[in-house]
Amino acid sequence: MTEFLVLDGTQNERAAWQRDFERRLRDVYLAAGLGAEAAEIRVGKVCEREKAAEWTVAEITHGGARIGYVAVGVTADHGISAGRIGDLWVDAAHAGQGHEQAARAWAEAWCAERGARRINVRVAGPDGGLFAGYPVEGEVRMRVFDGAPPSSDHATDRATGQATDRATGQAMGQTASRITARPMTADEFPGWLAAEKDAYVFGIVRAGALSQEEALRKSDKDFAELLPQDLSTPGHALLVLEAAGAPVGAAWLHHGHLPGVTYGFSLNVDAEHRGKGYGHGAMVVGEQATRAAGDTALMFTVWGGNEVAMKLYDSAGYRVLESSRSLPVSS
């Protein structure tokens, strides 16, 4: 029988769980290919971000022995009482015996009893199915490069910027063969910013994370913080993607987001140019820019519901580093 023993909050008990939680999170990031320094920074950011929650931590026990942990909390999330499962872990020797499901049910009931209207969870690494019923709000995807070209199937000619298919030697795309990138101009920036903010809001609302009004406020705040100097913001590269000399999309990359990691805030092909094979070509350009900046990994966030982007990342070899999921609490 699975039982739960809520820790009394003493410093030693909390510290033991915290150390164990950080160790497991670090191991997930290292296994995904992050370097030691980058993994440590990301662990710190996760722990800092989640300090706002007053976690209640319980030992998962079986036969009187501790076999795992579950941590829960309830906070105000954009005016809505939201529960959060901050940790749910069962050791390997007892995994797959129903303890995980029992812990999830205990956590959901704990949150619901305290007035939570939805329950949020962050899943580090690929989800093994425990939270498959929770709709995805967003995924962080990452690909670590080795010494080979940026994709096993595609390459970019360094001289021409032409994206080609290695298997056939033919240029990708049905109507054009080249994807190149150039710096965005000051005249192009306002139009790009407006479109990017609209797309950001749309993605948040489609994922079910926030309302339209909440997403608009978040968009204004996030862009002001991320690009305080517009085109001149240090470390950020804003590029126009072109095919046959005409703009077909744009890219926004933050080099050195983590040690050795470029973060792709966006790498988009304009709607009127989609379906021509430019998506993979744009990814190749992003990867080449990442390498040119001295980074060895490219990371993206994709909002839930964007199946086209998820399929593109799957085909390009981008693994799920972590996902955010949310489930409304039944009345």
N, C-alpha and C positions, 0 to 999 in steps of 0.2 A: 504493500500500500504506500502511495506517495503522500508524504506529509510535509508541512511547512512550518518552520520555526522562525518567527520574526526576530531579528537581532535587536537587542535592547538599546543599541545606539552607542555602546561604549566605544571609546577610541580604538582599542585594540581590535575589536570585532569589525568595525567599519574599515579600519586600515587594512586588515587582512583581505577583505572582499575587494577593496579598491586596488590593491596591488595585483590581485588575481585578475580582475577585470582588465586592467591596463596591460598586463602580460598577454592575455588572450587576444586583445585587440591588436597589440603590436605584432603578434605572431601572424595574424590574418594579413596585415599590411605587408609584412616581410615576405610572406608566401606569395602575395600578388605581384611582387617585384619591386616594391619601394625600397630604396636604400635605407640604411639604419637611421641616418639623420632625418630623412624625410618621414619615415615611419614614426619616429619619436615626436616630431613636430605635429603630425596629424593626430596622434594619440592625445597630445596636450590640447589641441584645438577642440577635439571632441569632449574631453573632460571639462574644459573651460566653458564650452557652449552649454553643457548640460548641468552646470552647477546651480542654475536657477531652480531646478526641480529639487524639492525636498524628498530625496529618495527614501523609500522604505525598503529595506533589504531583508529577504528571508532566505534561510538555508532550505534547500530541497533535501529532504531526508527519506531514507528507505531502510527499514529494519533498524532504526536508531542511528544510522550512519549518514553523514552528510555526503550527498552525491552531486550537488550543484548549488547554484544561486539563482534567485529571481529578484529583480529590483523594479519597483513601481513608484509612480508619483502622479499627482494631479496638479495641473497649473492652469492659469488663464491664458489661452492661446487666441489672440485677436478677439477677445471678448467672449470666447466660448470655453467652458470648462472641459479641458482635454486631459485624458489619462495618457500615461506614457509607460511603456515597458522598456526600461533602460538596459536591462540585462536579463538574459534567460539562457542558462548554460547547464548542461548535464554532462558529467564526465563520460569518457568513451566507454568505460566498462559497463555503464548502465544506460547508454543511449539506445534508442529504438525499442524501448520496453514500455512506452506509454507515459514516462515521467515528463517528457517535454510537453505533451498535450495536456497533462494534468496541471502543469505549472502555468501554461498559457490560460487555461480556464480559471485558475485561481487568480491570476493577475487581472484578467478581464472582469471578474466578479468584484475584486477589490476596488478597481477603478469605478465601476458602475455604482457601487454602494456609496461612493463619495461624490456622486453627481456628474461624472464625466459623460459628455455627450458624444465623444468619439475617443478612440484610442490610437495613439501613434506609436510607431516602432521603427527603429533604425536597425537594419540587418547588415552586419559586416560580412563581406564575402558573398558568394552565391547562396541564395536561400535554399535550404534543404527541403522545403515544402511545409515547414511548420506554420509559416505566415502566408502561404499561397492564397488564402482566402481574403487577405488584406489587399485592396487595390494599391497599385504602385503610384506614388506621388512623384517620385523621381529616382533616377539611378545615377551613380557616379561610375563612369566607365574609364578604363585605362589600358593603354598598351605600352609595354616596355620594348624598346628597339634593341636589336642585337647589331652585329656588324653588317647584316645583310641590307638590301634595299628596304624601304619603308613598308612594303607589302610583299607577301610571297607571290602574289599574282600580278601585281602591278608595279611599275617603276616610273620614274620621271627622268627624262634626259636632262642632264645638268646644263647643257648648252642652250637648249630650246625651251625647256620647261614642258615638253610634250609628255603627257601621260599615256603609257602604252601597256598593252596586255602581253605579259611574258609568254603565255602559252601559244599565242597566235602571231605575235609580233605586230599585230594591227593596233592602230590608235583606238583608244576607248571613245565611245560616243557614236551616235548614229549619224550626226551631221557635222561634227567638228572634232578635231584631233588634239587641240592644245588647251591646257589650263595653265595660265601663268598668274603671277601675283605682283602687284605694285603697291607702294604706299598710298593710302587714302589721302586726298587733298582736303584742304580746309573748306573748300566750297562743297565737297561731297559729304562732309561730316554731319551737318545738321539733318539732312534727309536720312542718312543712315541711322543716326541716333533715334529719330522719331520712329522709324520702322522697327528698330531693334527693341525699343521699349514696348511697342505694340505687340511684337512677337513674344516678348517676355511675359507680359500680362496674359496674353492668350494661353500660353503654355501653363501658367500657374492655375488659371481658372479651369482649363480643360482637365488638368490633373485632379481637380477637386480640392486643391490645397487651401485656396482662399476665395472670397467673393471678388467680384469685379472691382469694387471700391477699395477693398483691402489690397488687392494686387496692384492697383494703380499707385497707392501710397508706398508700397514696398518697392515698386519699380523706380519711383522718383528717388527714394532714399538710397537704394542700392547703386544706381548709376552715378549719383552724386559722390558716393564714397569710393567707387571703383575707378572713375575717370575724373578726378578733381581738376586735372589740367587738360581735359579733352584729348586732342591728338598728341599732346606733349607729355602725357602722363608716363613717368619712367617705368620701363619694363613691359609696357603694353604696346603691341604691334597691331595696327589697324590697316588691313590690306583690302584691295579691290581685286577680285578674281576675274580674269578675262579669258575669253576664247575667241580666237581669230581677231584679236584687238578690240573686242567689244566687252563691256562689263556683263558678267553673268551672275555675280554674287559677291560676298564679302566675308572676311575672316577677322575675328578679334581674338588675339592670343596674348596670354600673360606669361612671358618667359620667366623662369625662376620662381614660379608660384610656390613650389617646394624645391629643396635642393635637387637638381637634376630633372625637375618636372615642369613642363609647360602646361598651363591650363587653357583649354579652348573654350572661351565664353560663347563663341558662336563660329560656325564654319558653314555658311549657308549658300545654297544656289537659289537664285530668284525663282519664284513660282513659274514664270513664263518660260524658263529654261530647264525645268526639271524633265526627267524622262529621256534625257539625251546622253546619259552616261557621265554627266559632270560630277555627280556625287562622289564617286570613288576618286576621280581626278582631284577634286577639292581636298579630300582627305590626304592624298599624297602630297599636295602642296603644303598642307598644314604640318605634315610629318617632316618634310624637308626643311621648313622654316624652324621647326623645333630643333632638329639636328644642327642647323646652321647657328642657332643661338647657344649651342653647347649642352642642351638638355638631352636626356636619353629616354624620356617617357612623355606621352601626351595623354591628358586627362580631360574628360568632358562630363557635363551633367546633362541628362536627357529627361524631360518631363514625362510623367506617365501619360499614356494615351497616344504618344508620338511613335506609333509602330513603324513608320517609315524610317525614322532615325535609328530606332533600335535594331532593325534588320540591317541597316547599313553598317552600324557598329559591329554587329555580330559577324557579318561577312568580312569586315576589315580586321577582325581579331581583337576587338576591344572587350576585355573581361569586366564583369561587374565587381567593382571594389566595395561598394555598399549601396543599399537602397533604402529609401524612406517610404513607409507604407502607412495607411490610415484606414480605420474601419469605424463607421458610425455605430454607436451603442444602441441596440434595439430597445424600444420603449417597453 
